[in-house]
């Protein structure tokens, strides 16, 4: 329940320039209620029904993408967040969630090619970098970029895969380490970050 509360708080913060008036679209209102109740599948269903009349509203599209992400409809979520960014290029949390979604999508299918995984992870890194450009104070952006760099290092550093590249894998791990060290310097005592930092260094030092 705490994760849902924190997530929906981040969602509300992410709805930049949203109006204070209640939407006149009943499907948007139903979607908002379902989202705040943590029923993401219902929220996605209602918000999808609000299209195409709300297709020019970045806040509604953001809620749709957020609901799709939490419903594990990752490809649809990437599409929704991309539409948000197309309408509002400075929507920082849309880049953040598209980055998270791309990373998750890269790990979620055994049928995906090595090249497709690499493309998704690099896209994820680009998204987090853009989010950082828009808000350099948010440590979540750095921490999640570090995870994507680590995952890219794992991919490129695995012998037998078509895109194996020891040098590029080391570079990805070093970038992950740099981000994690920055997060740890800004928030000392973070045991979770310290553990990830330790793992990233071990991965880098054991590339074969």
N, C-alpha and C positions, 0 to 999 in steps of 0.2 A: 504493500500500500504506500509506503514511504517513497518508493521509486516512482510510482504514478504521480504522487503529489509533487515531487521535485520535477518530474518531466513536464507536467502541465504548467507548473510555474515558469519553466524555461520557455514553454510554448507561448504563454501569455506575453512574456518579455519579448519573444521573437516577433510578435505581431506589430511590427513597426508602423507608425502612422495610422493605426486602426481608429475607426470612429467610435465615439462613445454611445451612439444610438444603436438600438437593437436592429438586426437585419430584418427587412420586410419579407425575406425569403423563408418560408416555413422549414424547408429542408436544411437551410443553414442553421436555424435555431435548434432544430432537432440534432443536427450534427454537433453543434457546440455543447449541448447538454450531454450527449452520449460521450463525447470526448472528456468532459470534466468528470463524468462518472467512471471513466476508465474503460468504457466499452468501445474499443477502437474499431472493431469490425463494423459495428452499427454506425459509428461516426463516419467511417469511410463510405458506407453505403448511402447515408443521408446526404453527405457532401457531394458525392458523385452525382446524385440526382439533382443537385443544385446547378450542375453544368447543363448546357453551355451558358446559361444566363449570367453566371458568376465567373466565367472564364477570364474576365479582365480584372478580377479582384485578387490581388496578390495575397491578401490575408486569408481569404477563403481557400485559395489554392495551397497555401502553406499549411492550413489545418488539415486539408485533404492529404497532402504528402506526409505530414506527421502521423496521421491516423493509419495511412497505408504502411508506413515504416513499422509501426507498432503492431500491425496486423500481419507482418512478414510478407507483404506484397511489395517486395523491394524494387522490382523493375518499374512498377507503377509509381512508386514513391520517387524514384530518380526522375521520372518524367514530370511529375507534379512540381518538384522542387526546381527543375530546369525551367518550367513555365514561370514560376515565381521570379526567378533570376532574370528571365527575359523581360518581364514587366518592370522589375525593380532591381537593377544591378547592384545596389548597395544594401541589399537585404542579407546582412551577415549571417544570421542563423539559418537561412536557407542554404547557404554554402556549407555551413557546419553539418546540417543534417543530410545534405546530399553527399558530403564526404563520408559520413558515418554509414549511409546506406550503400554507397559504392564499396566500401571496405567489407561490410557484412555480405553483400552480394558476391564479392570475390571469393568468399569462403564457403558459400552455401550450396554450391552445385558441383557434383563430381563430373558432370558432363561438359564443364567449361574447359576450354583449351588453356594452356599455359599463357599464351599470348593475350587472351581475353582477360585473364586474371591480372596480368601485368598492367594492361591498359586501365582496368578499373582501379587498381591500387595507385597508379600514377595520377589518375583523375581525382581520386580521393585526396591525395597529397596536395594537388593544385587547389582543391576546394578549401581545405584547411588553411592553406597559405593565403588565399583570398580573404577568408574570414579573419585571419590575423591582421592582414593589411587594413581591414575595416575596423577592427577592434583589437589592438595589441595588448590589452590588459586582461583578456579572458584566457585563463590558464587551461581551460578545457580544450581550447583550440590547439594549443601546443601539445598537450598530452595525447590527444587523438591523432594529431599528425605524427607524433612519435610512434604510435601503434601501427599506423599505416606504413611508415618507413621500415619498422621492424618486420612487418608482414611481407613487404617487398624484398627485404633482405633474405627472409626465409625462402621466398620463392626463387630468387635469383641465385641463392647459395646452395640449392639442392641439386646435387649431381644426378644426371639422368633426365632432367627436365630440358625441354627444347630451348629454354631461354637462360640456361645456367651461365652465370658470369661472375666469377669470384671477385673481380675488382669492383663491379657495380654493386654486388651484395655488400661488400665491406663499406662502400660509400653510403649505402642506405642505412646500415647499422650505425655508422658514425653520425649520420643526420638524426637518427632516432635518439642516440645517446646525448647529442647536443640539446635537443628539445627537452629531454627528461631532466638533464642537469639544470636547465633553465627553470623548469617547473619546481624542482626541488630547492633551488636557490631562493625562489620567490615564496615558497611555502615549506620551510624546514620541518622535518618531523613526519612528512608524508611517507608512511611505511609502504603503501601500495606503489608509489612512484619509485622509491628506493629499490623495491623488489624488481620492478620492471627494468630499471637501469642496470641492475646486476645481471639480469637475464640477457639483456641486449649486448652487454660486454662479453658474456660467455659465448653467445651465438657468433659474434664477430670474431672472437679469438679461436673459434673451432671450425671456421670455414675450411673445407677440404678441397 
